[in-house]
Amino acid sequence: MSSSNSEQLVEVESSKLGTKEHWDECYDREINCFNDTGDVGEIWFGETCLKKMCKDIANIKDISKDAAILDIGCGNGYTLVELSQLGFTNLHGSDYSAKAIDLSKQIAESESIDINYFVDDIRNSIIKENSYDVVVDKGTFDAMALSEERDQAKFDYKTTVSKILKSGGYFIITSCNYTNAELQQYFTSNTDTTLHSNYTFSHNVQYPVFKFGGSQGQSQTTCSHNRIVFLSIPPKTLCRVVADITNIIYVDISYSDNPIHPHRFINVVS
């Protein structure tokens, strides 16, 4: 069943970036490059954004160093390498490209880091329900939104993430394709009654205003409701010819016995 709120996101045209074949070819080249030069390959949204996001995760008191953390669409796995360097010990990475997993394993081995990598398609996942305390995504949702089956892909994504998170867990997603408002609308919609859970908008903290291209916006936005989890300030990476730039959503998950479970999230835009 396809999500009816998918149409509320302003979409870009489909692209080869939304295909498995593209990523298999990409990571095959990066494996060869790593073997030749030791270069770990592309770090999506840049190293500054990666380090800031990981430090914010480390600063959340509720997330212990042995919390089960999954990076979905892990690519070269460098997000988990960074988290390991910050003291996290229960790290897992999944990707539907076996080439990406091969590269991730080689990089982790070269760093003498113990990380569990495995092949898994988030649209047809083999991961058990309530498996992880934290689910991290940096670019996977964006790539799926470039596929020709984007509506169904995004619906499958949201359904799977909701199921694999433990009660009280955190969903942390970084996007460069969608604005703050679009992501809020998609993840807070209550129209997906078949979902294991849903997300509800929480709280907003005002920050200094900036102007770009005739539009006005904030350099950061923090959202919460009953509790403020944390604030992240990612680098100002331009993603559209509008005032909105790199978006990071932090979702605090809490389950109940009801068919639809409430989720609170913090949204940060820079």
N, C-alpha and C positions, 0 to 999 in steps of 0.2 A: 504494500500500500504506500502511495506517495504522500508526502507531507503537503498539506494545502498551503502552509505558510512559506513554502519555498519561493512562491511567486512574489513575495514581499521583498526579497533581496534583489537589488539591482545587479544584473549579471553582465559579465563580459562574454565575448564569444568563446566557444569551445576551442581547445588547443591541444596539440600533441603533449603538452605538459600534464594533461589529464589522462594519459595512457600509460599502461604498464610497460609497453614496448619502449617508450622514451626513457623511462627510468632504468630499465635493464641496460640499455645502451649507455646511458650516462654513467651508471656505477661500474659498468665493465671498463670504461675508459679511466675512471677514477681509481679502480683497483690497479690497473697497469701503471698509472702515474704514481700511486703510493708505493708500489713495489720498486719503481725506478728512482724516485726522488724522496720518498717519505712524506710527500704533501698529502694531508688528510682530505683535501678537496673542499668543495663549497660549504660554507657555513651560512645557512639561510638567514637573511636579515642582518648579517654581520656579526662579528665577534662581540662588539660592544653590547648589542641587544641581548645576545646569548648570556653574557656574564651578568648583566643586570637582572635578567629574568631569574637566573639560577640563584643569585644572591638573595632576591626577594623570597624565593621558595625557602631558602635556608633560614630566613628571618621569621618565618611563621612558626610561632611557638608550638602550635598543635601538630606540626609535622616533625616527627622524630627522625633521627638519622638512620634508623632501621625501618622507616616507613616503606611500604611496597610502592615503588614508583614505576609507571609505564610511560615510555615515550612512543606514541603511535606515529607510524610513518617516520621512523627514526633516521632514515637515510644513512649517513656515515657514522651515526651514533655519538657525535661529539657533544651533544647536549648532556648525555649521560656521563661522558668523560668529565665534563665540567662539574656536574653534580657530585661525582665521585671525589673530585679534588676538594670539594667543600665538606666532605665527611660522610656523605650518604653511602649506604652499604647494600641496600636491597633494590638493585636497579635492573630494569627490564626494558628491552627495546623490541618493537615489532615493525615489520615492513612487508608489503606484498611483493617486493622485489628481492629474490634470493641473492642477487648480486649486491644489493645494499647490505644485507645481513652478512655476507662474506666480507665486505669491506669493513663493516663495524667490528666484526670479530678480530680482524687483522690489526685494526687500530687499537682496540682494547688490549690485545696481547702485547703489542709494542709498548704500551704504557704500563704493562703489568697490572691491569685492572680487571677485577672479576665482575663482569656484566653478563646477564642472561639475554642473549639475542635469539629471536625466532621468527620464522616466516609466518605472517598472518595477514589476511585481508580484512580490514575493519568492516567491510560491507557483508562479509560472511564469516564472522570471527569464530574461532574455536575457543576463545578465552571464556572461562567460567564466570558466572555472575558474582558480583561482590568480591573481586579478586584484588583490587588495588586501592591504596589510600590516596594516591595522586595519579592523575592522567595528564600528561603534557602533550601539547601539539604545537608545533612551530612550522606552519606551512602546509600541513597535510589537508586540512579543510579547504584551503585555497586551491590546492591542486585538484581535489575531487570536484570542486565547483567548475573546473575547466573541462570536465568530461562531457561527452554527449548525453549522458544519462544523469546530469547534475542533480535534478530534483530528487530522484530516487537515491542517488549516492549520498546526498546530504541528509536525507531522512534516515537512511541506514546508519550513517555516521552518528547522528544524534541518539538514535535508539541504542546502538552498541555502547557508546560512552556512558549512557545512563545506567545500563545494566552492569557493566564491569566495575563501576566504582562502588566502594564500600560506603556504608552509612557514615556520614560525617566527612567523606573524602573531598578532595579538591580537583576541579577541572581547570586547567590552565591552558589557554589557547591564544596564540599569536597569529594575527591575520594582517595581510597587506592588501587584500582585495575588497574588503568591506569596511564601511564606516562604522563608527560607534553606534549610531542610531539603527543601522541595518542589523548589526549583530544582536543588539538588545532585542529588537523586534523578533528576530528569528528564534533566539533561545528562550524568550519569555512568553511566546505564544502558547495559549492553552488549547489550541485547536487540535493538537495531536493526541486524541484521547486513547490511542492504541499504545502510546509510549509507556515504558516502564516508569518514567518519571518526567517531571517538567521543571522549568526554570522560571523564577519570578524576579522581577527587577526590584532592587532594594533602595539604595541610598546614593546621594550625589554630594560630592564636596567640590566647591567652586575653586577654580584656579585662575591666574591671570589670563586675559584674553589676548589673542593675536589675530592679525589679519593676513589673508593670502588670496590673491586673485579676486579681490573684491568681496570675499567671504570672510566671516568672522567666526572664530572658534577658540577653544581652550587648548593649551599645550598639554594639559593632563586632566583626566576626570576620574574620580574615585567613587565607586558606588557600593553601598551596603544597606543593611536594614537594621536588624537587631544587634548586629555586631560588625565592627570594622575589622577586617582581617589584615590587610596591609596595602601599602601604596607602592607602585612601581612606576618609574619614569624611564621608558625605553627611549632609544635615540630617535631623533626626528627624521624618519625615513619617509620621503614623499611617496604616496601610493596612488593618488589621483589628482587631477587638476581641480581640487576643491580644498577646503580648509582642513579636512580630516586627514590624518596621517596614521602611521602604524598603530593598530589597535591590539590591546591585550585584555582579555577577559579572564577574570578569576572567578570560578564558580564553586561555592561552598555547598556541598551536597548533604542533605539530611532526608532520610527515608521515614515513611510511616506505614501503617497497615492499609492505607487507602490505595486504590488502583493508580491514582495520580499522586506522586510524591513531591513535596515542595523542595525546591532547590533555591538557595540564595547565592547571588554572585556579586563579586566586585569587578567593575569594569574600569580599566585604565587606558587612557588614550594619550599618546604623545605625538 
